[in-house]
Amino acid sequence: MRKLLVIIVAGTLLSGCQTAEDGLTTSSTPVAVTGPAASAIAGDMASRLAEQIGPAGATTLKIQKDSSDFATALEAALKGWGYTVVKDGKVGKDVKPVELAYSLDGVDGQVLAQLSTQSIVLGRAYTTTAAGATPASPLSIIQRN
């Protein structure tokens, strides 16, 4: 009888420690960045990526086919750093492209930009205006093994 009482009390106490099944929620929403802001963010993120992944001559980047202003600006910025950018997936037999994913999300009136490969993730918040964008946070770097 005593064991049953201990189990009931322990179960009651532990039931208060459960979290909701929905898990964490975020308040970010995808955002479309156009014109000078897209160019400023793409240029900054491309330069930070170049610092992390090494020389452009030996690296081919594969990005998703997209016609947004940011995708166009990012492709131009990466090519400006000397990288070969492939959108259709067609590369030579000896070339193993590095897949590059990107996202832009709106959070608390700012734009959160993220670039990621299999080995690294870069993120930074920006404040956008009609004239461009300025970094609103330090660069976040996550290296994956």
C-alpha positions as CSV (number, residue, x, y, z in Angstrom):
1,M,0.0,0.0,0.0
2,R,2.9,2.3,0.8
3,K,4.5,1.7,-2.6
4,L,1.2,2.6,-4.3
5,L,1.0,5.9,-2.5
6,V,4.6,6.7,-3.4
7,I,3.9,6.0,-7.1
8,I,0.8,8.1,-7.1
9,V,2.5,11.0,-5.4
10,A,5.6,10.7,-7.8
11,G,3.3,10.5,-10.8
12,T,1.4,13.6,-9.7
13,L,4.5,15.6,-9.2
14,L,6.1,14.5,-12.5
15,S,3.0,15.3,-14.5
16,G,3.6,18.9,-13.8
17,C,6.9,18.7,-15.6
18,Q,5.5,17.7,-18.9
19,T,5.7,20.2,-21.9
20,A,3.1,20.8,-24.5
21,E,3.2,18.5,-27.5
22,D,3.5,21.4,-29.9
23,G,7.1,22.1,-28.8
24,L,8.7,25.4,-29.3
25,T,7.0,28.0,-31.4
26,T,8.7,30.8,-33.4
27,S,7.3,34.2,-34.5
28,S,9.4,34.3,-37.7
29,T,7.7,34.6,-41.1
30,P,9.3,34.3,-44.5
31,V,9.9,37.8,-45.9
32,A,10.6,39.1,-49.4
33,V,13.5,41.5,-49.6
34,T,13.9,43.5,-52.7
35,G,16.3,45.9,-54.4
36,P,19.2,47.5,-52.5
37,A,18.3,45.6,-49.3
38,A,18.6,42.2,-51.1
39,S,21.9,43.2,-52.6
40,A,23.3,44.5,-49.3
41,I,22.4,41.3,-47.4
42,A,23.5,39.0,-50.2
43,G,26.9,40.8,-50.5
44,D,27.6,40.7,-46.8
45,M,26.6,37.0,-46.4
46,A,28.5,36.0,-49.5
47,S,31.7,37.6,-48.2
48,R,31.3,35.9,-44.8
49,L,30.7,32.6,-46.5
50,A,33.9,33.1,-48.6
51,E,35.8,33.6,-45.4
52,Q,34.6,30.3,-44.0
53,I,34.6,27.8,-46.9
54,G,37.8,28.7,-48.6
55,P,39.1,29.5,-52.0
56,A,36.6,30.1,-54.8
57,G,38.6,28.4,-57.6
58,A,38.2,24.9,-56.1
59,T,34.5,25.2,-55.0
60,T,31.3,24.9,-57.0
61,L,28.2,25.9,-55.2
62,K,24.8,24.5,-56.0
63,I,21.8,26.6,-55.0
64,Q,18.1,26.1,-55.5
65,K,16.5,27.5,-58.7
66,D,14.7,30.7,-57.6
67,S,13.8,34.0,-59.3
68,S,13.5,36.2,-56.1
69,D,15.5,39.3,-55.8
70,F,17.6,37.9,-53.0
71,A,18.4,34.7,-54.9
72,T,19.5,36.7,-57.9
73,A,21.6,39.0,-55.7
74,L,23.1,36.1,-53.8
75,E,24.1,34.4,-57.1
76,A,25.7,37.6,-58.4
77,A,27.6,38.1,-55.1
78,L,28.9,34.6,-55.0
79,K,30.1,34.9,-58.6
80,G,31.7,38.2,-57.7
81,W,33.8,36.3,-55.2
82,G,34.8,33.9,-57.9
83,Y,32.6,30.9,-57.1
84,T,31.0,28.8,-59.8
85,V,27.2,28.7,-59.1
86,V,25.0,26.0,-60.5
87,K,21.2,26.2,-60.3
88,D,20.2,23.4,-62.7
89,G,22.4,20.7,-61.1
90,K,24.4,20.0,-64.2
91,V,28.1,19.7,-63.4
92,G,31.0,17.7,-64.7
93,K,31.7,14.2,-63.6
94,D,34.7,15.1,-61.4
95,V,33.0,18.1,-59.8
96,K,31.2,17.6,-56.4
97,P,29.2,20.8,-55.8
98,V,28.7,22.1,-52.2
99,E,24.9,22.5,-51.7
100,L,24.1,25.9,-50.3
101,A,20.7,26.6,-48.8
102,Y,19.5,30.1,-47.8
103,S,16.5,31.6,-46.0
104,L,15.2,35.0,-45.1
105,D,12.8,35.4,-42.2
106,G,11.2,38.4,-40.6
107,V,11.6,38.6,-36.8
108,D,10.7,41.5,-34.6
109,G,10.9,44.0,-37.5
110,Q,14.3,42.8,-38.7
111,V,15.3,40.3,-41.4
112,L,17.2,37.2,-40.3
113,A,19.4,35.8,-43.1
114,Q,20.8,32.3,-43.0
115,L,23.2,30.5,-45.4
116,S,24.0,26.8,-44.8
117,T,26.1,24.0,-46.2
118,Q,26.7,20.5,-44.8
119,S,29.6,21.8,-42.8
120,I,28.7,25.4,-41.7
121,V,25.7,27.6,-41.0
122,L,25.9,31.4,-41.0
123,G,23.2,33.7,-39.7
124,R,22.8,37.4,-39.1
125,A,20.0,39.8,-38.5
126,Y,19.6,43.0,-40.6
127,T,17.7,46.2,-40.4
128,T,16.3,47.0,-43.8
129,T,15.5,50.4,-45.3
130,A,14.6,51.6,-48.8
131,A,18.3,52.4,-49.3
132,G,19.7,49.0,-48.3
133,A,20.3,47.0,-45.2
134,T,22.7,47.1,-42.2
135,P,23.7,44.3,-39.9
136,A,21.8,44.4,-36.6
137,S,23.6,41.6,-34.9
138,P,27.0,39.9,-35.0
139,L,27.6,37.0,-37.4
140,S,26.5,33.7,-36.0
141,I,28.7,30.7,-37.1
142,I,27.8,27.1,-36.5
143,Q,30.3,24.5,-37.7
144,R,29.0,21.0,-38.2
145,N,31.2,17.9,-38.1
